[in-house]
Amino acid sequence: MYFIKTKGTSKVPDFLQLRDENFLLVEQIKLTNLSPKLKVFYGEKTEMVIELIKNSEFDKIIEINI
């Protein structure tokens, strides 16, 4: 699964894009609401994935294989 953290503007919030191995968009989530959506994909490892995402830079592709 690939992640792209996108910086928002004053009117648009920050988002996280989830993309599959073919780089197709699977989900787009507000950064303020990560936990419930990521729990569907990662279950108990959600908190670890959220920490990796929060510590990453904006507009960089992150690959997380857990």
Buried (B, 14 or more C-beta within 10 A) or exposed (E): BBBBBBEEEEEEEBBBBBBEEEEEEEBEBEBEEBEEBBBEBBEEEBEEBBEEBEEBEEEEEBEBEE
